[in-house]
Amino acid sequence: MDKEVRDYIDGIPAQHRPLFDRLHRLILEAHPGAAVVISYRIPTYKVGSRRLHVGAWNHGVSLYGWQQGRDAGFATRHPALISGRATIRLRPEDAASLPDDELRDLARAALDD
């Protein structure tokens, strides 16, 4: 992981760091070879031509950038967490009720080439 990514992660507020770390772990479990870079000033996981952007914000953590239909059904099951096109807004309390398998499947579907 390069310094720019490490600096971003180190700067995540303490209340959102556990959620970011969980998503980071699950994305890398789904795609161990994913490159992690900064794009649009947030960490971006790259696998081939696919991208999944993960940013920490005041509410928690948001995921961006997957193509429609490449979310393993996540948007259909959790419409209240969708904010705009291809954006999932996760507050820590929302994520607490989501099993790791569901988030891992989302990452796998978003990044599968």
Secondary structure, 3 states (H helix, E strand, C coil): CCHHHHHHHHCCCCCCHHHHHHHHHHHHHHCCCCEEEEECCEEEEEECCEEEEEEECCCCEEEECCCCCCCCCHHHHCHHHECCCCEEEECHHHHHCCCHHHHHHHHHHHHCC
